[in-house]
Amino acid sequence: MDKRIKRDVKMMKYLVILFLLSSVEASAITFEKAITVLGTHESVDSVNFKSKALSEEAELKGSWGDPKFKIAAKNFPKDSLKDDQTPMTGIEFGVSQKIALTTKYGNIEDAFKSLSNAYQFEADDKKEALTKAFWEILIIKRKVSEELEILKENNTWISKILKVSKRLYSTGKTSQQALLDIQIRKSEIESELNNKKYEISQIDDRLKYLIGTSDIEEASIPWKSLKTNSDKLKDNKELSLKEKLKAKDLALTASKQNYIPDLTVSLGYTKRSNIDGNGDFVGAAISFPLPFSGEKYSKHGQAVQEKYMAVKNFENYKRQKNRDISVLSKEIDKLLGELSILKEKTIKFARNSREITAKSYGLGNSTYVELLQSELKLQKILMHKVMLEAKRDFKRATLKYVKGESLNE
């Protein structure tokens, strides 16, 4: 009996956990919360880890290296290992340390730190790019949802017309062909409705990949922010390129300083077997490499070319940015002009035309072909308006991203 009670209690706990999990998954999240989730996306974290790794490497590259300790048995005769056979026999204890005569290693360390900063800016840019992608998915979902509403309204309208057509057919005022064509048109709209529902399902899958859920609180989406300009600009991509250029400049300076070799200073103490210590020796040495090979020249040449490449990348990016801002601004103005004409004139005319044709068809004065043409014309115009609005907001989101405006507000 006790086992059964325990089993039932365990099952109840399991069901409660499942209920809580399903409740969490079903609850909608705000736009602000979704942006927070994007900041922890795997693609952002991977760049952050790269930045941290380079920061750690900077300390390693800027070090002179550890001092070296040496113990050596010196001048032992090969026939005997006794340490008092010759005046020079003994055990030597030595310490050596590499010493730089320039600030080369400091520049190398700073170069890696700049590179680390560049990847940090890249991580921030990746987050902004994901935010832009998030906006684009929201825009697409809004577009498809609005198209769905247009089709629903059209389906309701065509259903009423079908009733009118059946009445006209029963009185002999319209042909069976007309009735069949209107029924075909209704089935086409129903098919489009079904396709739009699948499109929304696919969009939800894209949202789940980005933020883990597809349920966003509609009221929390700051649609108005897309059409407003902000004075706070931070172009992470440009900042990243600046830091990379700085890193290459520091690396070039270090390569020039590399012509001055590092010194290795060594100190040694040789202990002899004499008890009084009178036979001990002390030694010192300084060594440095001779620049006979072409390695230093090759590295310097490579550093020069890499700096020129970083300069050109930075200059090209600024030119592309100015071009994109100009082109996007003009495209947005063009879309706004077209939308203004559609909303103020074309849609109004198309609705009036459909209403007039429908009334005339009900009285038997207009043909079903004219009726279907007016219905198709209005649907096409409404769909075009929705498409233009989506295109406009795509351009606005892209423009804000290119300029360095925040897409999080």
C-alpha positions in Angstrom: 0.0 0.0 0.0 2.9 2.4 0.9 4.6 1.7 -2.4 1.4 2.5 -4.3 1.0 5.8 -2.4 4.6 6.7 -3.0 4.2 5.9 -6.7 1.1 8.1 -6.9 2.8 11.0 -5.1 5.8 10.7 -7.5 3.4 10.7 -10.5 1.7 13.8 -9.2 5.0 15.6 -8.8 5.9 14.7 -12.3 2.6 16.0 -13.7 3.0 19.3 -11.7 6.5 19.8 -13.2 5.2 19.1 -16.7 2.4 21.6 -16.1 4.8 24.3 -14.9 7.1 23.7 -17.9 4.3 23.9 -20.4 3.1 27.1 -18.7 6.5 28.7 -19.0 6.8 27.7 -22.7 3.2 28.9 -23.4 3.7 32.3 -21.8 4.5 35.2 -24.1 7.7 37.2 -23.6 8.2 40.9 -24.2 10.4 42.4 -26.9 12.8 43.6 -24.2 13.2 40.1 -22.8 13.7 38.7 -26.3 16.6 41.2 -26.8 18.1 40.0 -23.5 17.9 36.4 -24.8 19.7 37.4 -28.0 22.6 38.7 -26.0 23.3 35.1 -24.8 23.0 33.5 -28.2 25.7 30.9 -29.0 27.0 32.9 -32.0 27.5 35.9 -29.7 29.1 33.9 -26.9 31.6 32.2 -29.3 33.0 35.7 -30.4 33.1 36.8 -26.7 35.2 33.7 -25.9 37.6 34.5 -28.7 38.0 38.0 -27.3 38.8 36.6 -23.8 41.3 34.1 -25.2 43.2 36.9 -27.0 43.2 39.0 -23.8 44.8 36.1 -22.0 47.3 35.6 -24.9 48.2 39.3 -24.7 49.8 38.8 -21.2 51.7 35.8 -22.5 53.1 37.6 -25.6 54.1 40.7 -23.5 56.2 38.7 -21.1 60.0 38.5 -21.2 59.7 34.8 -20.3 60.7 33.0 -17.1 64.3 33.1 -15.9 66.2 29.8 -16.4 68.0 28.0 -13.7 70.9 25.7 -14.6 73.0 23.1 -12.7 76.1 21.8 -14.4 78.9 19.5 -13.5 82.1 21.2 -14.9 85.5 19.8 -15.8 85.3 16.3 -14.2 88.1 14.1 -15.5 86.7 11.2 -17.6 88.7 8.6 -15.6 87.4 9.8 -12.2 84.3 11.5 -10.9 86.1 13.0 -7.8 85.5 16.7 -7.6 89.0 17.6 -6.4 91.0 16.2 -9.3 91.6 19.5 -11.1 91.5 23.1 -10.1 88.5 23.8 -12.4 86.3 20.9 -11.2 83.0 21.8 -9.5 79.2 22.1 -9.6 77.9 25.2 -11.3 74.6 26.9 -10.4 73.5 29.4 -13.0 70.5 31.8 -13.6 69.8 33.5 -16.9 67.2 35.9 -18.0 66.2 37.4 -21.4 66.1 41.3 -21.2 64.6 43.4 -23.9 66.3 46.7 -24.8 63.2 48.2 -26.3 59.4 48.3 -25.6 58.8 45.6 -28.2 57.0 43.2 -25.9 54.8 46.0 -24.5 53.8 46.8 -28.0 53.1 43.2 -28.8 50.9 42.9 -25.7 49.0 46.1 -26.6 48.5 44.7 -30.1 46.9 41.6 -28.8 44.8 43.7 -26.4 43.6 45.8 -29.3 42.7 42.6 -31.2 40.8 41.4 -28.1 38.9 44.7 -28.1 38.2 44.2 -31.8 36.5 40.9 -31.2 34.6 42.3 -28.3 33.1 44.9 -30.7 32.5 42.1 -33.2 30.5 40.3 -30.5 28.4 43.5 -30.0 28.0 43.8 -33.7 26.8 40.2 -33.9 24.2 40.9 -31.3 23.0 43.9 -33.3 22.9 41.8 -36.4 20.8 39.2 -34.6 18.5 42.0 -33.4 18.2 43.2 -37.0 17.4 39.6 -38.0 14.8 39.4 -35.2 13.2 42.6 -36.4 13.1 41.2 -40.0 11.3 38.1 -38.7 8.8 40.2 -36.8 8.2 42.3 -39.9 7.7 39.2 -42.1 5.3 37.7 -39.5 3.3 41.0 -39.4 3.2 41.0 -43.2 1.9 37.5 -43.4 -0.6 38.1 -40.6 -2.0 41.1 -42.4 -2.2 39.2 -45.7 -4.1 36.5 -43.7 -6.6 39.1 -42.5 -7.0 40.4 -46.1 -7.7 36.9 -47.3 -10.2 36.3 -44.5 -12.0 39.5 -45.3 -12.0 38.6 -49.0 -13.2 35.1 -48.2 -16.2 36.5 -46.2 -16.9 38.9 -49.1 -16.8 36.2 -51.8 -19.1 34.0 -49.6 -21.7 36.7 -49.7 -21.3 37.1 -53.4 -21.7 33.3 -53.8 -25.0 33.5 -52.0 -26.1 36.3 -54.3 -24.9 34.2 -57.3 -26.9 31.2 -56.2 -30.0 33.4 -55.9 -29.4 34.9 -59.4 -28.8 31.4 -60.8 -32.1 30.2 -59.4 -33.9 33.0 -61.1 -32.0 32.5 -64.3 -30.2 35.8 -64.2 -26.7 34.3 -64.2 -25.2 31.2 -65.8 -23.9 28.0 -64.2 -20.4 28.9 -65.5 -20.5 32.1 -63.4 -21.5 30.2 -60.3 -18.7 27.7 -60.9 -16.1 30.4 -61.5 -17.0 32.2 -58.3 -16.8 28.9 -56.4 -13.4 28.3 -57.9 -12.3 31.7 -56.8 -13.5 31.0 -53.3 -11.5 27.7 -53.2 -8.4 29.6 -54.4 -8.8 32.1 -51.5 -9.2 29.2 -49.1 -6.0 27.6 -50.5 -4.1 30.9 -50.0 -5.4 31.1 -46.4 -4.1 27.6 -45.7 -0.7 28.5 -47.2 -0.4 31.6 -45.1 -1.1 29.6 -41.9 1.9 27.3 -42.8 4.0 30.4 -43.5 3.3 31.7 -40.0 4.3 28.3 -38.6 7.6 28.4 -40.5 8.2 32.0 -39.2 7.6 30.8 -35.6 10.3 28.1 -36.1 12.8 30.9 -37.0 11.8 32.8 -33.9 12.3 29.8 -31.7 15.8 29.4 -33.1 16.7 33.0 -32.1 14.9 33.4 -28.8 13.5 30.0 -27.8 9.9 30.9 -28.3 7.6 32.2 -31.0 5.1 34.0 -28.7 5.9 37.7 -28.4 3.7 40.2 -26.7 2.5 42.3 -29.7 2.0 45.4 -27.5 5.6 45.3 -26.4 7.1 45.6 -30.0 8.3 49.2 -30.5 7.3 49.5 -34.1 7.5 53.3 -33.9 11.2 53.1 -33.1 11.9 52.0 -36.6 10.9 55.4 -38.1 12.6 57.5 -35.5 16.2 58.7 -35.6 18.6 58.6 -32.6 21.6 60.7 -31.9 23.3 57.9 -30.0 25.5 56.2 -32.6 27.8 53.2 -32.0 29.0 51.4 -35.1 30.5 48.3 -33.6 31.8 47.1 -37.0 33.7 50.4 -37.5 35.1 50.3 -34.0 36.2 46.7 -34.6 38.1 47.7 -37.7 39.7 50.6 -35.9 41.0 48.3 -33.2 42.3 45.9 -35.8 44.1 48.7 -37.5 45.6 49.8 -34.2 46.7 46.2 -33.5 48.5 46.1 -36.9 50.1 49.5 -36.2 51.5 48.3 -32.9 52.6 45.0 -34.5 54.5 47.1 -37.1 56.2 49.1 -34.4 57.2 45.9 -32.6 58.6 44.5 -35.8 60.8 47.6 -36.3 62.0 47.2 -32.7 62.8 43.6 -33.4 66.0 44.7 -35.2 67.5 45.5 -31.8 68.1 42.0 -30.4 67.2 40.9 -26.9 70.0 40.3 -24.4 70.4 37.2 -22.4 72.2 37.9 -19.1 73.6 34.9 -17.2 75.1 34.6 -13.7 76.9 31.4 -12.5 78.4 30.2 -9.3 80.7 27.1 -9.3 81.0 25.3 -6.0 84.2 23.3 -5.4 84.8 20.6 -2.9 87.1 22.8 -0.7 85.6 23.1 2.7 86.9 26.7 3.2 85.3 27.7 -0.1 88.4 29.4 -1.4 88.2 27.5 -4.7 84.7 28.6 -5.7 84.1 30.5 -8.9 81.7 33.2 -10.0 80.9 33.9 -13.6 78.7 36.2 -15.8 77.8 36.3 -19.4 75.8 38.4 -21.9 74.7 36.9 -25.2 72.5 38.1 -28.1 71.6 36.8 -31.6 73.4 38.1 -34.6 70.9 39.3 -37.3 72.4 37.3 -40.2 69.2 35.6 -41.4 66.4 37.3 -43.3 63.7 36.3 -40.8 63.5 39.8 -39.2 63.3 41.5 -42.6 60.5 39.1 -43.7 58.5 39.6 -40.6 58.8 43.4 -40.9 57.7 43.2 -44.5 54.7 41.1 -43.6 53.8 43.6 -40.8 53.9 46.5 -43.3 51.6 44.7 -45.8 49.2 43.7 -43.0 48.9 47.3 -41.8 48.2 48.5 -45.3 45.5 45.9 -45.7 43.9 47.0 -42.4 44.0 50.6 -43.5 42.3 49.8 -46.8 39.7 47.6 -45.1 38.8 50.5 -42.8 38.7 53.1 -45.6 36.6 50.9 -47.8 34.2 50.2 -45.0 33.6 53.9 -44.4 33.0 54.5 -48.1 30.6 51.6 -48.3 28.8 52.9 -45.2 28.3 56.3 -46.6 27.0 54.8 -49.9 24.6 52.4 -48.1 23.2 55.2 -45.9 22.5 57.4 -49.0 21.0 54.5 -51.0 18.8 53.2 -48.2 17.5 56.7 -47.3 16.5 57.3 -50.9 14.8 53.9 -51.2 12.8 54.6 -48.0 11.7 57.9 -49.4 10.6 56.2 -52.6 8.6 53.6 -50.7 7.0 56.2 -48.5 5.9 58.2 -51.6 4.4 55.1 -53.2 2.6 54.1 -50.0 1.1 57.6 -49.6 -0.5 57.4 -53.0 -1.8 53.8 -52.3 -3.4 54.7 -49.0 -4.8 58.1 -50.0 -6.0 57.2 -53.5 -5.6 53.8 -55.0 -7.1 51.7 -52.2 -10.0 54.0 -51.8 -10.8 53.8 -55.5 -10.4 50.0 -55.6 -12.8 49.5 -52.7 -15.4 51.8 -54.2 -15.0 50.0 -57.5 -15.6 46.6 -55.9 -18.6 47.9 -54.0 -20.2 49.5 -57.0 -19.5 46.4 -59.2 -21.0 44.1 -56.4 -24.2 46.2 -56.2 -24.5 46.2 -60.0 -23.9 42.4 -60.1 -26.6 41.9 -57.5 -29.0 43.9 -59.8 -27.9 41.8 -62.8 -26.3 44.8 -64.6 -22.6 43.7 -64.2 -21.1 40.4 -65.3 -19.4 38.0 -62.9 -16.2 38.5 -64.8 -16.2 42.3 -63.9 -17.0 41.3 -60.4 -14.1 38.9 -60.0 -11.8 41.4 -61.7 -12.7 44.1 -59.2 -12.2 41.7 -56.3 -8.8 40.5 -57.6 -7.8 44.1 -58.2 -8.5 45.2 -54.7 -6.8 42.1 -53.2 -3.7 42.7 -55.3 -3.5 46.4 -54.2 -4.0 45.5 -50.5 -1.3 42.8 -50.8 1.0 45.3 -52.5 0.5 47.8 -49.7 1.4 45.2 -47.1 4.5 44.2 -49.1 5.6 47.8 -49.4 5.2 48.4 -45.7 7.3 45.4 -44.9 9.9 46.4 -47.4 10.0 49.9 -45.9 10.5 48.6 -42.4 13.2 46.2 -43.7 15.1 49.2 -45.1 14.5 51.2 -41.9 16.0 48.4 -39.7 18.9 48.0 -42.1 19.6 51.8 -42.1 19.6 51.9 -38.3 22.0 49.0 -38.3 24.3 50.6 -40.8 24.3 54.0 -39.1 25.0 52.4 -35.7 21.7 53.3 -34.1 20.4 50.9 -31.4 17.8 48.4 -32.6 17.0 47.4 -29.0 14.6 50.3 -28.2 
